[in-house]
């Protein structure tokens, strides 16, 4: 199936918000020295800012997020398993959704690996 990047993600700016997820946090990933990502089965992921000491962005999806991993030459893309076998990608440089690949697999994706260098 083709991607569905045009109408699934809603971005909300929540500067200085300390509100955590409403569901279980399913994965954490470091973006930079000052930011990290969290994704949840509450159908959202958040970008957290250590300087602001809170959430700087919340992105809402229409399905639970299970696992995520950074990839790309500069570790500037995030890929996440979403719902039952779908993949969601995001450009971390521009903070924009890149694409959604529906039915990438028949079952829920439980692990994503990258061949790019690891971020510590």
N, C-alpha and C positions, 0 to 999 in steps of 0.2 A: 504494500500500500504506500502511496506517496506520503511525504511528511505533512504535518499539520501546523506549521509554525505560525500561521496567521491568526489563530483565534483561541489558543488554549491558555496561555499564561497571562495573568494580570499582575502588574508590578505596582506595589505600594511603597512609597517612601515613608519610613517610620523613624525619622531621626531621633536619636536619644531614647528610643523605646527600649525597655528592658524586658519586655514580654517574651517569654520563651514559647516553645511550641505547645499546642494543645494535645498533641498525641505523643507517641514514642519517638525519640530521636533515633534514627536508623543509621546515620553516618555523620562523621565530622571530617573536614579537610581544611588544611592551611592554605590560604591564597597567597599571603605575603607576611612580612614581619608584623603587620598591624591588623590583618584581617583573616577571618576564617569563615567557612560555610558550615551550616548544619542542615540536614534534610530530615524529614519526618513522615510518618504515616498519617499525619493530619493534612496531607496534600499541600505541603508548602516546603520551601527551603528559605533560609535566611542568611544574609551576609552580616557578620558581626564585626564591629570595629573596636579594637582594644583602646584606642585613644578616646573615642566617644563613650566607651564603656557601655555599649548597648548595640542594638540591632540598627543597621543603617538601611537595609532593604529587606522586604519580604516579597517573595515571588510565590504566587498561588497556582497550583495545577489542578487538573480535574480528576487526578488519581493519586494514590499514595506513592511516595518515593521510597525506594528500598535501599539503594546503595549508590554511591557516586565515586567518581575518580577523576582527577585532573589528568590532562594529556595535552599533546601538542609540543611543538619545538620549544616554546617558552613556558610550558605548563599553563597556557592561557585559555584552555577549553575545559569545560566540565561535562562529563557524560554521566547520566543517572539512569538507573532502571526505574521504570514507572509503571504501576499497575500490573497487569498480567501479560508480561512479555514485550512491553514497549520500551523504547529508549528516548530520553530527552537530552538535548545538547544545548550548552550555553557558552557564549563568548564572554569570558571573564574580563577582557579588556574593555569592552563596550557595555557590559552588564545587560546584554540582550540575549534572548532566546535565539538559538540558531535553527533548531529543527526538532521535530518529534517524529520518530519512526514507529508507527503503529504495527503491531504484530511482527516485530523483529524476530521474536521467538514465540513458540507455542505456549511455553510455561513462564512463570515468574523468573526473572533474571536475578540470581542470588550473588553473583560476583562479577566485577568488571576489573580487568587488568589493563595496564598500558605498557607499551614497549619504550615509552619515553623515560627520561631520567626521573627518579623519585624525588619528591619534595619532602624535606624533613620538617 
